[in-house]
Amino acid sequence: MSLLADPGFWVGVSFLLFVVLMLYYKVPAIVTKALDDRAERIREELNDAQKLREEAQALLAEYQRKRTEAEKEAEDIIAQAKAEAESYAEETRVKLAETLERRTALAEQKIAQAEAGALNEVRAAATDLAIAAAEKIIAGEVKGDKATSLIDDSIEAVKTRLN
């Protein structure tokens, strides 16, 4: 059997020819470049993914900070509202006490005026009674001009002393 009839020889020649053609058309460089390009794209995607992850973490931290600030602000608003409510309640209590004080003073003043009016009425009634009694007594015992003069003097004296 000759070498040219051996199928292993032709397989070897074909393989060698295949390798030469591959080198001639620079297939390994093309494959290497394609693999390098793919590796570069993967590296860029990983870098982009890393940047996105960092941005997401920064955004998460920002939102957590804002949430904390909002919670603190809400607590401050609640505390301020409580303080204002307490202040309003105290102010209302003070105004109520002042109003009660004024009304009590006004009632006491009205009572004092009523007492003074009643006392004046009693004095006037006593004066009228005393005058009437004096007139009867003097009229029964004294007659004439002297009686009229005495009655007028007595009326003036009673009025000045009782009022």
Helices and strands as residue ranges (DSSP letters): G 3-5, H 7-24, H 27-141, H 145-162
